[in-house]
Amino acid sequence: MGSDYAIETQNLSKRYGGVEAVRALNLKVSRHQVTGFLGRNGAGKSTTIRMLLGMTRPSKGSGTVLGRAIDDARENREIRRHVACVGEDKELYGYMTVGQLVRFTASFYADWRPERARRLQRRYELPAERKVSDLSKGMRTKLALLLALARRPELLILDEPSDGLDPVSIEDLLGTLGAATGEGTTVFFSSHRIAEVERIADRVCMIDRGSLVADLSLDEMRQDYRRITLGFARQPPENDFDIRGVRQVRTSGRQMILLANHNAGAIVERARSLEAVSVDVAPVTLLEVFLETVKEAQ
């Protein structure tokens, strides 16, 4: 539909008794990109995904998926026609065989691709006559991925998709997700494996204690974020680095480590003017940014 965003929420909130699992979440996920959804355990990622899919009603706020309201029953049914999902629990019909479940799922979707399903079944080595209840955790994950990836959805939502997969299967999954946007699919996935997110995501949204704490482009992070390590002959002048671009300052003895999200050149100039005896500027990883962002949010 018309919006530039596949997912958009306004003050989306969910309360369970006295616990606010998601708090005034304002989330925007652009179409035709891979967006990672990061947060600690219990940060609200899975609750958010359940609300987006209409599995849980928001306590407050609103949201749209592919331009359709998530809390409207009729529009939510339409959402499910255009969205494929792999949930954290990988719930499947255990009494069916693999082959029966594939055929059963295919009957619901006009965008089902039989040849793609057969290819994935061979690649994942899923025996057609094996009962789903007899599959290992990793095999159930592969089967859930097959059921999602055999379609050509507008939006693919995945909650911890690599859980239980071996390294070879993880590599295969990352390649598949990275290629999906070329077929017009938007990918939104949560994961605690930050290195995997960094490899394939175009953008990352970070959530902590139910609130959005960061929304950044991975290209901008690689270009602008820097870790600047400074050495001084005397106690470092920490307060003198309260300047634009400095997100975090940590001092240990006569060494100072700064995390900057831009303006690295000016920060280095300030360090030299304060007689720093050593200056080292290095790129940062998504893990470093995540850890510092979560610390700041506490």
VENLINHU-V812715 format. One record per run of one state. SS is the DSSP state (H for helix, E for strand, L for the rest). FROM is the first residue (numbers start at 1). TO is the last residue. If there is no record, write none. Layout:
{{SS,FROM,TO} {SS,FROM,TO}}
This chain:
{{L,1,4} {E,5,16} {L,17,18} {E,19,25} {L,26,27} {E,28,30} {L,31,33} {E,34,38} {L,39,44} {H,45,52} {L,53,59} {E,60,65} {L,66,67} {E,68,69} {L,70,72} {H,73,82} {E,83,86} {L,87,96} {E,97,97} {H,98,106} {L,107,113} {H,114,123} {L,124,130} {E,131,131} {H,132,134} {L,135,136} {H,137,149} {L,150,154} {E,155,159} {L,160,166} {H,167,183} {L,184,185} {E,186,190} {L,191,193} {H,194,200} {L,201,202} {E,203,208} {L,209,210} {E,211,217} {H,218,224} {L,225,225} {E,226,231} {L,232,237} {H,238,241} {L,242,245} {E,246,252} {L,253,254} {E,255,260} {L,261,263} {H,264,273} {L,274,277} {E,278,283} {L,284,285} {H,286,297} {L,298,298}}
